[in-house]
Amino acid sequence: MKAKPSLPVSYRLAVTSRVLAAVLGGYVITALSSVCLTLWVPMARAEAVVTGMMSSFVVYLLAVIWCFACRTAWRAWLGLIVPSLLLAAAAGVAYWMGRS
C-alpha cells in the first residue's frame, strides 16, 4: 500500500488557530456587540435586550465567516481583537455614563 502524503504541521496549526478564533473570538465579539447594542439602542430595556440577543446570531455568523475568509490566521485574530476592544470601550463608556 502506498502511504498518503500528510498535510504540513504549519497548515494544521493555521486551521486550528482559525477554528479557535472563530469559536472563542466569535463568542467574545458577539457578547460585546450584544451588550453594546442593549446599552446604546434608544428603546425600552426589554426590547433592547431582545434586539441585542437576536442580532448576536448574525454577528457570530459574520465572525466565523471572517475567520475563514482571511488570508492568514493573524489577520483573522486581528479582525476580531480590534472590534472587540472598540466594543469593550463603548460598553465601558455606557457604564461610566450610567446607562446600565
Helices and strands as residue ranges (DSSP letters): H 9-20, I 21-25, H 26-40, H 45-69, H 73-96
